[in-house]
Amino acid sequence: MLAGTNVALGVSGSIAAVKTVELAHELRRQGAEVRAVMTDAARGIIHPWSLEFATENPVVTEITGSVEHVELCGYDGWADVLLLAPSTANTIGKVAAAVDDTPVTTTATTALGADVPVVVAPAMHEPMYDHPGVLEAIERLESWDVAFVEPRIEEGKAKIATEGAMVLDVARAVGIRPLAGKRVVVTSGATTEAVDPVRVLSNRASGRTGRAVAKACYVRGADVTLVHDGAAVPYADTIAVESATEMLDAVRSAVEDGADALVSAAAIGDYTVDTAAEKIRSGRELTLDLEPTPKLIDTIRTEHPELPIVGFKLETSGDDAMIEQARKTLDRAELTFVVANDASVMGSDRTRVLFVSADDVAEHEGDKEAIGERIADALADELA
C-alpha cells in the first residue's frame, strides 16, 4: 500500500508515543521508508534508540546546522508525507499558530510551507480534545488540507487511532486519489434472518472482501459508506444491519443521499422466514416456510437507472458456471461489471475472482486486500 513512500514520523510527548515503534513497523510492512523526529517531551517517554531500531534510520532530536527539517520536509525534501503521531494538544496548537520551538513543530511548519502532505493523529485526554482552542486549531489545520485521523474516544481519553487507520490515511494523503469527490456505497458481510429470538439463518461470508473494497476506495479519495453486519470502521461512515430487509433499506437511504456508485459485495440471504415470538423448543420435527428476499441490486437499479453498480456472484460449480451466472446478473441489472468467485474462498484470507464485463473476463488472484484494490481501480476507471 505504501511501496516507495517516504514517511517522516513526528512524535510528540503523549504516552501514546510508546505505540510508535509498532506504528513504524507497520508503515514499513506496508512498504514505506520511515524517519522519525522527536520532541524533548517524547524522549521522556520513549528512547530515540527504540525508534532508530524500528525505522533503521537515525532519529532527529534537535535541529542543527544540518537543517534537518528542511532536508526532511522542505522543497525537494526527502519525505513524501509528514505523519504527526501522536500529536498532543500542545503540538496541534503550535502547528496551527506556526510556533516552532520543537523539532516536530519546526518540521511541520516546513512541510506546510513546502506543500508536503501532513497527517495528524491526536492523542490526549478527552477534555483537552474538546477545548475550544484545540477544536479551533484543528479546524484551521483542516482548512489547510491537513488530514486528521480520528482518535478513539474511550475511558475519558481521545486515544490514538489504530496503526491500520493511520496507514490508510497516510496512503490516502500521498495517493493519486482518482475517486476524490465521489461517494461510494459498499455492502459487506453476511445477513441474518431471525428464526426465533435465539436462532438465525445466515451464511459463511466474513465480509473481508467488502471491507477491503471500502478501504481501497477510501485510499483513492472517496467518501465511503459501508453497510455491513459489523462494527464502525475509521475509513467509512458505517451503517450496521442484520437482515436483508435492513440492508436494502440502509442502501436505499445511502444512495438517495447522493451516491456516485454502489459496490454490492455482501452475501445477502436469499430467503427469510416469519420470526417466532418465543424460542422454538427442540426435540421435534419442524418445517420452516422460506420466502425469497428482495434482490438488492434489482431494486436499486429500478430506482436509480443511471447509478453505476458493481455486483458479486458466488457459485459452487466452476468457472463456466460463474461466468454464465455473472453474465445473467450483469445483463438483468445492467451492472458496470460483476466480480464472480467460488464459494470455497468464503472466510479465507486469499481469493480468486473473475471480473466479468459486457465483453471481457479477467482473472485475478491474491489476498483480499489486493482484490479490493483491483476492484476500486476498476471502479475508478469506470467513473472517470
C-alpha positions as CSV (number, residue, x, y, z in Angstrom):
1,M,0.0,0.0,0.0
2,L,2.9,2.4,0.7
3,A,5.6,0.9,-1.5
4,G,8.2,3.6,-2.3
5,T,6.7,6.2,0.1
6,N,9.0,8.1,2.4
7,V,7.3,8.9,5.7
8,A,8.6,11.5,8.2
9,L,7.2,10.4,11.6
10,G,6.8,13.3,14.1
11,V,6.5,12.0,17.7
12,S,5.2,14.3,20.5
13,G,5.0,13.9,24.3
14,S,1.9,11.8,24.7
15,I,2.0,8.5,26.5
16,A,0.8,7.1,23.2
17,A,4.4,7.6,22.0
18,V,5.0,4.1,23.3
19,K,2.9,2.8,20.3
20,T,5.2,4.4,17.7
21,V,7.6,1.5,17.5
22,E,4.8,-0.7,16.2
23,L,3.5,2.1,14.0
24,A,6.9,2.4,12.4
25,H,7.0,-1.4,11.9
26,E,3.5,-1.3,10.3
27,L,4.4,1.6,7.9
28,R,7.5,-0.4,6.8
29,R,5.4,-3.6,6.5
30,Q,3.3,-1.7,4.0
31,G,6.4,-0.7,2.0
32,A,7.3,2.7,3.4
33,E,10.7,4.1,4.4
34,V,10.4,5.9,7.8
35,R,12.5,8.5,9.5
36,A,11.5,9.8,13.0
37,V,11.6,13.3,14.6
38,M,11.0,13.6,18.3
39,T,10.3,16.4,20.8
40,D,12.1,16.6,24.1
41,A,8.8,15.5,25.8
42,A,8.6,12.5,23.6
43,R,12.1,11.5,24.6
44,G,11.0,11.4,28.2
45,I,8.5,8.7,27.3
46,I,10.3,6.6,24.7
47,H,14.1,6.5,24.0
48,P,15.2,7.6,20.5
49,W,17.1,4.3,20.2
50,S,13.7,2.5,20.1
51,L,12.7,4.4,17.0
52,E,16.1,4.1,15.5
53,F,15.7,0.4,15.8
54,A,12.2,0.4,14.5
55,T,13.0,2.6,11.5
56,E,16.6,1.6,10.8
57,N,17.4,5.3,10.4
58,P,18.9,7.9,12.7
59,V,16.3,9.9,14.8
60,V,16.1,13.7,14.7
61,T,16.0,15.0,18.2
62,E,17.3,18.6,17.6
63,I,17.6,21.0,14.7
64,T,21.2,21.6,14.0
65,G,23.3,23.3,11.3
66,S,22.3,20.4,9.0
67,V,18.8,21.9,8.9
68,E,17.2,18.6,9.4
69,H,13.6,20.0,9.0
70,V,14.4,21.3,5.5
71,E,16.2,18.2,4.5
72,L,13.2,16.1,5.5
73,C,10.2,18.3,4.5
74,G,11.5,21.3,2.6
75,Y,11.2,21.9,-1.1
76,D,12.6,18.8,-2.8
77,G,12.9,17.2,0.7
78,W,13.2,13.5,1.5
79,A,9.6,13.0,2.8
80,D,6.5,12.3,0.7
81,V,4.3,12.9,3.8
82,L,4.7,14.0,7.4
83,L,2.7,11.9,10.0
84,L,2.4,13.6,13.4
85,A,1.6,10.6,15.7
86,P,0.9,11.0,18.5
87,S,0.1,14.7,18.3
88,T,-0.7,16.4,21.6
89,A,-3.0,19.4,22.1
90,N,0.2,21.4,22.6
91,T,1.6,20.4,19.2
92,I,-1.6,20.9,17.4
93,G,-2.0,24.4,18.7
94,K,1.6,25.3,17.9
95,V,1.4,23.9,14.3
96,A,-1.8,25.9,13.7
97,A,-0.1,29.1,15.0
98,A,3.3,28.5,13.3
99,V,5.1,28.3,16.6
100,D,8.4,26.4,16.0
101,D,10.0,25.5,19.3
102,T,10.5,21.8,18.9
103,P,12.0,19.6,16.1
104,V,8.4,18.3,15.4
105,T,6.7,21.7,15.1
106,T,9.6,23.2,13.1
107,T,9.3,20.2,10.7
108,A,5.6,20.6,10.4
109,T,5.8,24.3,9.6
110,T,8.4,23.5,6.9
111,A,6.1,20.7,5.5
112,L,3.1,23.0,5.3
113,G,5.1,25.8,3.6
114,A,6.6,23.3,1.1
115,D,3.1,21.7,0.4
116,V,4.2,18.3,1.8
117,P,1.0,16.4,2.8
118,V,0.5,16.4,6.6
119,V,-1.5,13.8,8.6
120,V,-2.2,14.3,12.3
121,A,-3.2,11.6,14.8
122,P,-4.3,13.3,18.0
123,A,-3.8,11.7,21.4
124,M,-4.8,13.4,24.7
125,H,-7.4,13.4,27.5
126,E,-10.9,13.9,26.2
127,P,-11.4,17.3,27.9
128,M,-8.3,18.6,26.1
129,Y,-9.6,17.4,22.8
130,D,-12.8,19.2,23.4
131,H,-11.1,22.5,24.4
132,P,-12.4,25.3,22.1
133,G,-8.8,26.4,21.2
134,V,-7.8,22.9,20.2
135,L,-11.0,22.5,18.1
136,E,-10.3,25.8,16.5
137,A,-6.7,24.8,15.8
138,I,-7.9,21.5,14.2
139,E,-10.5,23.4,12.1
140,R,-7.7,25.8,10.9
141,L,-5.4,23.0,10.0
142,E,-8.1,21.1,8.1
143,S,-8.7,24.3,6.1
144,W,-5.0,24.0,5.1
145,D,-5.8,20.4,3.8
146,V,-4.2,18.8,6.8
147,A,-5.7,15.3,7.3
148,F,-6.8,14.2,10.8
149,V,-7.0,10.5,11.9
150,E,-9.9,10.5,14.3
151,P,-8.9,9.3,17.8
152,R,-10.8,6.6,19.6
153,I,-12.8,8.1,22.5
154,E,-12.6,5.6,25.3
155,E,-12.3,5.9,29.1
156,G,-12.4,9.7,29.1
157,K,-9.4,9.8,26.6
158,A,-9.0,10.6,23.0
159,K,-6.8,7.7,22.3
160,I,-4.5,7.5,19.3
161,A,-6.0,5.7,16.2
162,T,-5.0,2.2,15.3
163,E,-1.9,1.6,13.3
164,G,-4.2,0.4,10.4
165,A,-6.2,3.6,10.4
166,M,-3.1,5.8,10.4
167,V,-1.6,3.7,7.5
168,L,-4.8,4.2,5.5
169,D,-4.8,8.0,6.0
170,V,-1.1,8.2,5.0
171,A,-1.9,6.2,1.9
172,R,-4.8,8.5,1.1
173,A,-2.7,11.6,1.6
174,V,0.1,10.6,-0.8
175,G,-2.0,8.8,-3.4
176,I,-3.4,10.0,-6.7
177,R,-7.0,9.8,-5.4
178,P,-8.9,9.1,-8.7
179,L,-12.1,8.8,-6.6
180,A,-11.8,12.2,-4.9
181,G,-15.2,13.9,-4.6
182,K,-17.1,10.6,-5.2
183,R,-19.4,8.9,-2.7
184,V,-19.2,5.1,-2.9
185,V,-21.6,2.9,-1.0
186,V,-20.2,-0.6,-0.2
187,T,-22.1,-3.6,1.2
188,S,-20.2,-6.3,3.0
189,G,-20.5,-9.4,5.1
190,A,-23.5,-11.7,5.7
191,T,-27.1,-11.0,6.5
192,T,-29.0,-13.0,9.1
193,E,-32.7,-13.8,9.3
194,A,-34.2,-14.5,12.7
195,V,-36.0,-17.8,13.1
196,D,-36.8,-17.1,16.7
197,P,-35.2,-14.9,19.4
198,V,-32.2,-17.3,19.5
199,R,-31.7,-18.9,16.1
200,V,-30.9,-17.4,12.7
201,L,-30.5,-18.3,9.1
202,S,-27.2,-17.0,7.7
203,N,-24.1,-17.9,5.6
204,R,-20.4,-18.2,5.9
205,A,-19.4,-14.8,4.4
206,S,-16.7,-13.0,6.5
207,G,-17.0,-9.5,4.9
208,R,-13.3,-9.3,4.3
209,T,-13.6,-8.6,0.6
210,G,-16.2,-5.9,1.1
211,R,-14.2,-4.2,3.8
212,A,-11.1,-4.4,1.5
213,V,-13.1,-2.6,-1.3
214,A,-14.2,0.1,1.2
215,K,-10.6,0.7,2.4
216,A,-9.3,0.8,-1.2
217,C,-12.0,3.3,-2.3
218,Y,-11.2,5.5,0.8
219,V,-7.4,5.4,0.0
220,R,-8.3,6.5,-3.6
221,G,-10.1,9.6,-2.2
222,A,-13.7,8.5,-2.0
223,D,-16.2,9.3,0.8
224,V,-17.3,5.8,1.7
225,T,-20.5,4.4,3.3
226,L,-20.1,0.8,4.5
227,V,-23.3,-1.1,5.1
228,H,-22.5,-4.3,6.9
229,D,-23.1,-6.7,9.8
230,G,-20.2,-5.4,11.9
231,A,-18.9,-2.5,14.0
232,A,-17.9,1.0,12.9
233,V,-14.7,1.4,11.0
234,P,-12.5,4.5,10.7
235,Y,-12.4,4.7,6.9
236,A,-16.1,4.9,6.3
237,D,-19.5,6.1,7.6
238,T,-20.9,2.8,8.9
239,I,-24.4,1.5,8.9
240,A,-24.8,-1.7,10.9
241,V,-27.6,-4.1,9.7
242,E,-28.6,-7.7,10.2
243,S,-31.4,-8.8,7.9
244,A,-31.7,-8.5,4.1
245,T,-34.5,-6.0,4.5
246,E,-32.4,-3.8,6.8
247,M,-29.6,-3.9,4.3
248,L,-31.9,-2.9,1.4
249,D,-33.4,0.0,3.5
250,A,-29.9,1.2,4.5
251,V,-28.6,1.1,1.0
252,R,-31.6,2.9,-0.4
253,S,-31.1,5.7,2.2
254,A,-27.4,5.9,1.5
255,V,-27.9,6.0,-2.3
256,E,-30.6,8.6,-2.1
257,D,-28.2,10.8,-0.1
258,G,-26.2,11.2,-3.3
259,A,-24.0,8.2,-4.1
260,D,-21.9,8.1,-7.2
261,A,-21.6,4.3,-7.2
262,L,-22.7,1.1,-5.3
263,V,-20.5,-2.0,-4.8
264,S,-22.7,-4.8,-3.6
265,A,-20.2,-7.2,-2.1
266,A,-22.4,-8.5,0.7
267,A,-23.6,-12.1,0.7
268,I,-27.3,-11.2,1.2
269,G,-29.5,-14.0,2.2
270,D,-31.9,-15.3,-0.5
271,Y,-34.6,-16.3,1.9
272,T,-36.3,-15.1,5.1
273,V,-38.8,-16.6,7.5
274,D,-41.5,-15.4,9.8
275,T,-39.9,-15.0,13.2
276,A,-41.3,-16.9,16.1
277,A,-42.1,-14.7,19.1
278,E,-40.6,-17.2,21.5
279,K,-37.8,-19.7,21.4
280,I,-38.8,-22.8,19.4
281,R,-38.5,-25.9,21.6
282,S,-36.0,-28.5,20.5
283,G,-36.6,-32.3,20.1
284,R,-39.4,-32.2,17.5
285,E,-39.6,-32.1,13.7
286,L,-40.0,-28.6,12.3
287,T,-40.8,-27.2,8.9
288,L,-39.8,-23.6,8.0
289,D,-41.7,-21.8,5.3
290,L,-39.0,-19.7,3.5
291,E,-39.8,-16.7,1.4
292,P,-37.5,-15.0,-1.1
293,T,-35.9,-11.7,0.0
294,P,-35.9,-8.7,-2.4
295,K,-32.9,-8.6,-4.8
296,L,-31.0,-5.5,-3.7
297,I,-29.3,-4.7,-6.9
298,D,-32.5,-5.1,-8.9
299,T,-34.4,-2.8,-6.5
300,I,-31.7,-0.1,-6.6
301,R,-31.4,-0.4,-10.4
302,T,-35.1,0.2,-10.8
303,E,-35.0,3.2,-8.5
304,H,-31.7,4.6,-9.9
305,P,-31.4,3.7,-13.6
306,E,-28.1,5.6,-14.1
307,L,-26.2,4.6,-11.0
308,P,-23.0,2.6,-11.6
309,I,-23.4,-0.7,-9.7
310,V,-20.7,-3.4,-9.2
311,G,-22.2,-6.8,-8.4
312,F,-20.8,-10.0,-6.9
313,K,-21.8,-13.6,-7.9
314,L,-20.9,-16.6,-5.8
315,E,-21.1,-20.1,-7.3
316,T,-20.0,-23.7,-6.5
317,S,-19.7,-25.3,-9.9
318,G,-16.5,-23.9,-11.6
319,D,-15.6,-21.1,-13.9
320,D,-18.1,-21.8,-16.7
321,A,-21.0,-21.6,-14.2
322,M,-19.6,-18.5,-12.6
323,I,-19.2,-16.7,-15.9
324,E,-22.7,-17.8,-17.1
325,Q,-24.4,-16.7,-13.9
326,A,-22.4,-13.5,-13.7
327,R,-23.4,-12.5,-17.3
328,K,-27.1,-13.2,-16.5
329,T,-26.8,-10.9,-13.5
330,L,-24.8,-8.3,-15.5
331,D,-27.5,-8.1,-18.2
332,R,-30.5,-8.3,-15.9
333,A,-29.5,-5.5,-13.6
334,E,-27.4,-3.5,-16.2
335,L,-24.3,-3.7,-13.9
336,T,-21.0,-2.0,-14.6
337,F,-19.2,-5.3,-14.0
338,V,-19.6,-8.4,-11.9
339,V,-17.0,-10.0,-9.6
340,A,-17.5,-13.8,-9.7
341,N,-15.9,-16.1,-7.2
342,D,-16.2,-19.7,-5.9
343,A,-17.8,-20.4,-2.5
344,S,-14.7,-22.2,-1.4
345,V,-13.0,-18.9,-0.6
346,M,-15.6,-17.8,1.9
347,G,-13.9,-16.9,5.2
348,S,-10.3,-17.3,3.8
349,D,-7.6,-14.6,3.5
350,R,-7.0,-15.2,-0.2
351,T,-9.3,-15.4,-3.1
352,R,-9.5,-15.9,-6.9
353,V,-12.1,-13.9,-8.8
354,L,-13.2,-13.3,-12.3
355,F,-14.1,-9.8,-13.4
356,V,-16.9,-10.2,-15.9
357,S,-18.0,-7.3,-18.0
358,A,-20.0,-7.0,-21.2
359,D,-17.2,-8.0,-23.5
360,D,-14.4,-9.4,-21.3
361,V,-13.5,-11.8,-18.5
362,A,-10.3,-11.2,-16.5
363,E,-8.9,-13.4,-13.7
364,H,-7.3,-12.0,-10.5
365,E,-5.8,-14.0,-7.6
366,G,-4.3,-12.8,-4.4
367,D,-5.2,-11.7,-0.8
368,K,-8.5,-9.9,-0.4
369,E,-6.8,-6.6,0.2
370,A,-5.2,-6.8,-3.3
371,I,-8.5,-7.9,-4.8
372,G,-10.2,-4.9,-3.1
373,E,-7.6,-2.6,-4.7
374,R,-8.3,-4.0,-8.1
375,I,-12.0,-3.6,-7.7
376,A,-11.5,0.0,-6.6
377,D,-9.2,0.8,-9.5
378,A,-11.7,-0.8,-12.0
379,L,-14.5,1.3,-10.5
380,A,-12.4,4.5,-10.7
381,D,-11.7,3.8,-14.4
382,E,-15.5,3.4,-15.0
383,L,-16.3,6.6,-13.1
384,A,-13.6,8.5,-15.0
